[in-house]
């Protein structure tokens, strides 16, 4: 992206806890707003986005149902939680003890994973830069008009029927804990209990890194699968110490590739993410060997 980053994308980056700097204001008439419009209409209005949500949640449900019998076996059971990288560069996955196996769980993000922030992103797309007070007001108002991601309601209900606990880990501010609980329930995603099945920013440990909260959950549960819309919803290791867009190569590398669809389930979100910073350029996205220009006739 160039320094004229769209207001919607820059705003949502901060909302998701991906950056700590505030975006500069961009007027609604600026040409740079057009990508924001397309990202918004695709995410919240397209058939393709809805289909991908349904597809991801169907795959999640089938995967969990298929893994449950192994919890009763004697063989070691690897959870979906990655705790580190071994000497060969391979992810190390936590093993579930007998006590954990009795309490299987799926860990999910909330924003653009369980709930859609359609209203707030519509407002941001008008050219409004991120404002912390406005975002807090949106979290309150969202409880009155919660919108689930397509497929989420049916999948959460299916998980509960299977005896699997959905646990929400989000970087929404914990000052709006009650509003988040109401939004999840109002969207049909069921009850969430703070510090048991709901962990927000600064719960357990300060900051946006979700790993301390995942590790806390893993003390009591066997995490069979995880669902999110950014790699930080699964592990902080992919992005750690890497320049913009380098995490794509890490996520697709052999060490992590086997986890996607096999314990890790990613939902589409072109609206915001760590990839959208002024330092992430078009040249970073498309290497020299793949760049194309039409040849003169």
TIGULUM-626547 format. One record per residue (C-alpha): residue number from 0; residue in three letters; x, y, z. Coordinates in steps of 0.2 Angstrom, whole numbers. Example, Ala and Ser with C-alpha at 12.3 -4.5 7.8 and 13.67 -1.06 7.14 Angstrom:
# residues 2
{0; ALA; {62; -22; 39}}
{1; SER; {68; -5; 36}}
# end
This chain:
# residues 297
{0; UNK; {0; 0; 0}}
{1; UNK; {5; 18; -3}}
{2; UNK; {5; 31; 11}}
{3; UNK; {-13; 36; 5}}
{4; UNK; {-20; 20; 14}}
{5; UNK; {-39; 19; 14}}
{6; UNK; {-47; 25; 29}}
{7; UNK; {-57; 10; 31}}
{8; UNK; {-42; -2; 30}}
{9; UNK; {-31; 9; 41}}
{10; UNK; {-45; 11; 54}}
{11; UNK; {-49; -7; 55}}
{12; UNK; {-31; -11; 57}}
{13; UNK; {-31; -2; 74}}
{14; UNK; {-48; -9; 78}}
{15; UNK; {-41; -27; 76}}
{16; UNK; {-25; -23; 87}}
{17; UNK; {-13; -25; 72}}
{18; UNK; {-5; -8; 74}}
{19; UNK; {-3; 5; 87}}
{20; UNK; {-2; 21; 76}}
{21; UNK; {-17; 31; 72}}
{22; UNK; {-21; 32; 53}}
{23; UNK; {-21; 49; 44}}
{24; UNK; {-38; 56; 39}}
{25; UNK; {-43; 52; 21}}
{26; UNK; {-57; 62; 13}}
{27; UNK; {-71; 52; 5}}
{28; UNK; {-68; 59; -12}}
{29; UNK; {-50; 54; -13}}
{30; UNK; {-46; 41; -26}}
{31; UNK; {-38; 30; -12}}
{32; UNK; {-55; 27; -5}}
{33; UNK; {-60; 16; -19}}
{34; UNK; {-51; 0; -13}}
{35; UNK; {-60; 3; 4}}
{36; UNK; {-77; 3; -5}}
{37; UNK; {-73; -13; -14}}
{38; UNK; {-66; -22; 2}}
{39; UNK; {-82; -17; 11}}
{40; UNK; {-95; -22; -2}}
{41; UNK; {-86; -38; -5}}
{42; UNK; {-84; -43; 14}}
{43; UNK; {-102; -38; 19}}
{44; UNK; {-112; -39; 3}}
{45; UNK; {-105; -52; -9}}
{46; UNK; {-111; -70; -12}}
{47; UNK; {-93; -76; -12}}
{48; UNK; {-89; -70; 5}}
{49; UNK; {-105; -78; 12}}
{50; UNK; {-100; -94; 3}}
{51; UNK; {-83; -94; 10}}
{52; UNK; {-90; -92; 28}}
{53; UNK; {-102; -106; 26}}
{54; UNK; {-88; -117; 18}}
{55; UNK; {-76; -114; 32}}
{56; UNK; {-88; -117; 46}}
{57; UNK; {-94; -133; 37}}
{58; UNK; {-76; -139; 36}}
{59; UNK; {-73; -135; 54}}
{60; UNK; {-89; -145; 60}}
{61; UNK; {-84; -160; 50}}
{62; UNK; {-66; -159; 56}}
{63; UNK; {-70; -158; 74}}
{64; UNK; {-83; -172; 73}}
{65; UNK; {-70; -183; 64}}
{66; UNK; {-57; -179; 78}}
{67; UNK; {-67; -183; 93}}
{68; UNK; {-66; -202; 93}}
{69; UNK; {-47; -200; 94}}
{70; UNK; {-49; -191; 111}}
{71; UNK; {-55; -208; 118}}
{72; UNK; {-40; -218; 112}}
{73; UNK; {-23; -221; 120}}
{74; UNK; {-12; -213; 107}}
{75; UNK; {-5; -195; 110}}
{76; UNK; {-17; -182; 104}}
{77; UNK; {-10; -166; 97}}
{78; UNK; {-20; -150; 100}}
{79; UNK; {-22; -136; 87}}
{80; UNK; {-11; -125; 99}}
{81; UNK; {6; -121; 93}}
{82; UNK; {18; -118; 108}}
{83; UNK; {34; -115; 99}}
{84; UNK; {46; -120; 85}}
{85; UNK; {58; -134; 86}}
{86; UNK; {76; -135; 80}}
{87; UNK; {71; -140; 63}}
{88; UNK; {59; -125; 61}}
{89; UNK; {43; -136; 64}}
{90; UNK; {29; -130; 74}}
{91; UNK; {27; -139; 91}}
{92; UNK; {9; -143; 95}}
{93; UNK; {3; -145; 113}}
{94; UNK; {-2; -163; 119}}
{95; UNK; {-18; -165; 127}}
{96; UNK; {-18; -174; 144}}
{97; UNK; {-32; -185; 149}}
{98; UNK; {-40; -171; 159}}
{99; UNK; {-39; -160; 144}}
{100; UNK; {-47; -173; 133}}
{101; UNK; {-62; -173; 144}}
{102; UNK; {-65; -155; 140}}
{103; UNK; {-63; -152; 121}}
{104; UNK; {-64; -134; 114}}
{105; UNK; {-63; -124; 99}}
{106; UNK; {-55; -107; 100}}
{107; UNK; {-63; -93; 89}}
{108; UNK; {-59; -75; 86}}
{109; UNK; {-75; -63; 86}}
{110; UNK; {-73; -49; 74}}
{111; UNK; {-76; -54; 56}}
{112; UNK; {-75; -72; 63}}
{113; UNK; {-90; -74; 74}}
{114; UNK; {-98; -56; 72}}
{115; UNK; {-97; -45; 57}}
{116; UNK; {-94; -26; 60}}
{117; UNK; {-104; -21; 45}}
{118; UNK; {-111; -5; 54}}
{119; UNK; {-94; 2; 60}}
{120; UNK; {-85; -2; 43}}
{121; UNK; {-99; 7; 33}}
{122; UNK; {-96; 22; 44}}
{123; UNK; {-77; 20; 42}}
{124; UNK; {-79; 19; 23}}
{125; UNK; {-87; 36; 22}}
{126; UNK; {-69; 43; 26}}
{127; UNK; {-69; 43; 45}}
{128; UNK; {-53; 39; 53}}
{129; UNK; {-52; 28; 68}}
{130; UNK; {-57; 36; 84}}
{131; UNK; {-56; 25; 100}}
{132; UNK; {-71; 33; 108}}
{133; UNK; {-82; 30; 93}}
{134; UNK; {-76; 12; 92}}
{135; UNK; {-81; 10; 110}}
{136; UNK; {-98; 17; 106}}
{137; UNK; {-99; 5; 91}}
{138; UNK; {-96; -10; 103}}
{139; UNK; {-111; -5; 113}}
{140; UNK; {-122; -2; 98}}
{141; UNK; {-117; -18; 90}}
{142; UNK; {-126; -28; 104}}
{143; UNK; {-142; -20; 98}}
{144; UNK; {-139; -26; 80}}
{145; UNK; {-127; -41; 80}}
{146; UNK; {-124; -49; 63}}
{147; UNK; {-116; -67; 63}}
{148; UNK; {-104; -72; 50}}
{149; UNK; {-113; -84; 38}}
{150; UNK; {-111; -102; 45}}
{151; UNK; {-106; -97; 62}}
{152; UNK; {-123; -100; 71}}
{153; UNK; {-125; -117; 64}}
{154; UNK; {-107; -122; 68}}
{155; UNK; {-107; -116; 85}}
{156; UNK; {-124; -125; 89}}
{157; UNK; {-116; -141; 81}}
{158; UNK; {-101; -140; 92}}
{159; UNK; {-111; -139; 107}}
{160; UNK; {-121; -154; 102}}
{161; UNK; {-105; -163; 100}}
{162; UNK; {-100; -158; 118}}
{163; UNK; {-86; -146; 112}}
{164; UNK; {-85; -129; 120}}
{165; UNK; {-83; -114; 109}}
{166; UNK; {-71; -101; 117}}
{167; UNK; {-70; -83; 111}}
{168; UNK; {-53; -74; 111}}
{169; UNK; {-54; -56; 104}}
{170; UNK; {-44; -40; 105}}
{171; UNK; {-60; -30; 108}}
{172; UNK; {-57; -19; 123}}
{173; UNK; {-62; -28; 139}}
{174; UNK; {-71; -12; 145}}
{175; UNK; {-85; -17; 134}}
{176; UNK; {-86; -35; 140}}
{177; UNK; {-104; -35; 144}}
{178; UNK; {-109; -28; 127}}
{179; UNK; {-98; -41; 119}}
{180; UNK; {-108; -55; 129}}
{181; UNK; {-124; -47; 123}}
{182; UNK; {-119; -46; 105}}
{183; UNK; {-114; -64; 104}}
{184; UNK; {-130; -70; 112}}
{185; UNK; {-140; -58; 102}}
{186; UNK; {-132; -65; 86}}
{187; UNK; {-137; -83; 91}}
{188; UNK; {-120; -88; 96}}
{189; UNK; {-125; -93; 113}}
{190; UNK; {-119; -88; 131}}
{191; UNK; {-101; -82; 134}}
{192; UNK; {-94; -82; 151}}
{193; UNK; {-80; -69; 154}}
{194; UNK; {-63; -77; 159}}
{195; UNK; {-70; -94; 155}}
{196; UNK; {-77; -94; 138}}
{197; UNK; {-73; -76; 133}}
{198; UNK; {-56; -68; 134}}
{199; UNK; {-54; -50; 128}}
{200; UNK; {-39; -38; 126}}
{201; UNK; {-29; -36; 142}}
{202; UNK; {-37; -52; 150}}
{203; UNK; {-24; -64; 157}}
{204; UNK; {-9; -53; 151}}
{205; UNK; {-8; -35; 144}}
{206; UNK; {-8; -32; 125}}
{207; UNK; {-15; -39; 109}}
{208; UNK; {-5; -55; 108}}
{209; UNK; {-17; -69; 110}}
{210; UNK; {-5; -83; 115}}
{211; UNK; {-6; -80; 134}}
{212; UNK; {-25; -82; 133}}
{213; UNK; {-24; -97; 122}}
{214; UNK; {-12; -105; 134}}
{215; UNK; {-23; -101; 149}}
{216; UNK; {-37; -110; 139}}
{217; UNK; {-26; -125; 136}}
{218; UNK; {-23; -128; 155}}
{219; UNK; {-41; -134; 156}}
{220; UNK; {-46; -139; 138}}
{221; UNK; {-40; -149; 123}}
{222; UNK; {-41; -136; 109}}
{223; UNK; {-46; -146; 94}}
{224; UNK; {-47; -132; 82}}
{225; UNK; {-45; -113; 80}}
{226; UNK; {-55; -101; 69}}
{227; UNK; {-50; -83; 64}}
{228; UNK; {-48; -71; 50}}
{229; UNK; {-29; -66; 53}}
{230; UNK; {-14; -77; 57}}
{231; UNK; {-13; -69; 74}}
{232; UNK; {-29; -78; 79}}
{233; UNK; {-19; -95; 77}}
{234; UNK; {-1; -90; 82}}
{235; UNK; {10; -75; 85}}
{236; UNK; {25; -84; 77}}
{237; UNK; {21; -82; 59}}
{238; UNK; {21; -63; 60}}
{239; UNK; {35; -61; 73}}
{240; UNK; {50; -51; 67}}
{241; UNK; {45; -51; 49}}
{242; UNK; {43; -36; 37}}
{243; UNK; {26; -33; 29}}
{244; UNK; {19; -47; 18}}
{245; UNK; {33; -59; 23}}
{246; UNK; {21; -68; 34}}
{247; UNK; {12; -74; 18}}
{248; UNK; {28; -85; 14}}
{249; UNK; {29; -91; 32}}
{250; UNK; {11; -96; 33}}
{251; UNK; {12; -106; 17}}
{252; UNK; {28; -114; 21}}
{253; UNK; {29; -132; 24}}
{254; UNK; {30; -130; 43}}
{255; UNK; {13; -122; 44}}
{256; UNK; {4; -128; 28}}
{257; UNK; {-2; -144; 35}}
{258; UNK; {-12; -135; 49}}
{259; UNK; {-24; -125; 37}}
{260; UNK; {-40; -135; 36}}
{261; UNK; {-33; -147; 48}}
{262; UNK; {-36; -138; 65}}
{263; UNK; {-34; -121; 58}}
{264; UNK; {-48; -113; 49}}
{265; UNK; {-46; -96; 41}}
{266; UNK; {-61; -84; 36}}
{267; UNK; {-59; -71; 22}}
{268; UNK; {-56; -53; 27}}
{269; UNK; {-49; -41; 15}}
{270; UNK; {-55; -26; 25}}
{271; UNK; {-40; -25; 37}}
{272; UNK; {-25; -35; 43}}
{273; UNK; {-7; -34; 46}}
{274; UNK; {-3; -34; 28}}
{275; UNK; {-11; -16; 26}}
{276; UNK; {2; -4; 32}}
{277; UNK; {11; 10; 22}}
{278; UNK; {27; -1; 23}}
{279; UNK; {18; -15; 13}}
{280; UNK; {21; -10; -5}}
{281; UNK; {15; -17; -21}}
{282; UNK; {33; -23; -25}}
{283; UNK; {32; -33; -8}}
{284; UNK; {17; -42; -14}}
{285; UNK; {22; -46; -32}}
{286; UNK; {40; -51; -34}}
{287; UNK; {51; -45; -49}}
{288; UNK; {49; -62; -58}}
{289; UNK; {30; -61; -58}}
{290; UNK; {28; -43; -63}}
{291; UNK; {19; -41; -80}}
{292; UNK; {18; -26; -93}}
{293; UNK; {10; -28; -110}}
{294; UNK; {23; -28; -124}}
{295; UNK; {23; -15; -137}}
{296; UNK; {13; -20; -152}}
# end
